[in-house]
Amino acid sequence: MKKDEIVLKRPVSAMKESALAYRKAHFESGEKTIYGSELFDQIESYDEWLKAVTRNTKPETVDPNWVVTDTFFAVRPGDQEIVGIIDLRHSLNGFLKDLGHCGYSVRPSERRKGYGTQMLRQLLDVAKEAGLQKLQLSVERDNTASVRVIQNNGGVYERSFSFEGKEADVYGFLLK
Ligand SMILES: CC(C)(COP(=O)(O)OP(=O)(O)OC[C@H]1O[C@@H](n2cnc3c(N)ncnc32)[C@H](O)[C@@H]1OP(=O)(O)O)[C@@H](O)C(=O)NCCC(=O)NCCS
């Protein structure tokens, strides 16, 4: 790993305060949805959210309405600041068929520093280690920053679909 690379860390109890501050930073910038956060934007209690994301990492305990999912905070080594969040859904159900295996967000004040690109690059390694042969990712076409993150990591355009009235594109990453 290169020096100054962010590190993907699974959420734990000790991260509670920094995680809540991270969420607040999104809300204070007017973002109600935190992509890739596995409902951290909707479940008020950190402890409840932590229990849910931890259960969802294992086939034996995953919510029957969801798929096995790993969730990571992107942590900057220098100051341990959470700079982003990203998830990996190990399979696609009917709901995820278009939405794909992964979502991500970077803290609003930390954007355009290369963290989004680094996070996806590292997640592709995690997906490979988890045995996925291909990762599918969807993005609204006008989300230039996210399209660039995908392109920086070698995503290949596959198809388009409409989501909530917007055009979105599906990209694939071969992991073999
Ligand atoms: C998408 C997102 C994760 C990108 O994170 P980031 O840390 O800023 O990404 P990077 O710094 O790696 O930037 C990637 C590229 O996008 C460009 N970029 C970043 N923000 C941009 C913007 N607002 N407009 C145009 N280009 C932008 C960067 O300059 C960089 O370009 P380059 O590869 O040509 O150098 C971040 O903007 C975000 O959290 N957005 C809200 C959530 C979201 O949209 N998630 C994705 C859902 S699919």
The ligand as an ORCA input file, in Angstrom:
! r2SCAN-3c Opt
* xyz 0 1
  C     -18.392     10.550     -6.106
  C     -17.437     10.839     -4.965
  C     -17.374      9.619     -4.056
  C     -16.052     11.135     -5.528
  O     -15.145     11.228     -4.459
  P     -13.771     12.033     -4.582
  O     -12.962     11.676     -3.405
  O     -14.047     13.465     -4.799
  O     -13.157     11.394     -5.889
  P     -11.687     11.634     -6.486
  O     -10.993     12.690     -5.700
  O     -11.052     10.311     -6.574
  O     -12.003     12.226     -7.911
  C     -12.179     11.430     -9.041
  C     -12.213     12.321    -10.255
  O     -13.443     13.063    -10.274
  C     -13.164     14.450    -10.403
  N     -14.166     15.155     -9.633
  C     -14.371     15.087     -8.304
  N     -15.412     15.873     -7.962
  C     -15.855     16.429     -9.114
  C     -16.916     17.318     -9.408
  N     -17.717     17.779     -8.446
  N     -17.088     17.683    -10.690
  C     -16.285     17.205    -11.663
  N     -15.268     16.341    -11.448
  C     -15.062     15.966    -10.173
  C     -11.784     14.604     -9.800
  O     -11.171     15.778    -10.267
  C     -11.102     13.371    -10.301
  O     -10.794     13.549    -11.659
  P      -9.529     12.851    -12.350
  O      -9.666     11.401    -12.107
  O      -9.652     13.232    -13.760
  O      -8.344     13.408    -11.656
  C     -17.891     12.067     -4.126
  O     -18.070     13.157     -5.001
  C     -19.178     11.842     -3.354
  O     -19.155     11.360     -2.224
  N     -20.331     12.214     -3.946
  C     -21.643     12.021     -3.297
  C     -22.002     10.559     -3.215
  C     -22.014      9.889     -4.561
  O     -22.388     10.469     -5.569
  N     -21.600      8.611     -4.560
  C     -21.553      7.796     -5.751
  C     -22.862      7.172     -6.015
  S     -22.737      6.146     -7.469
*
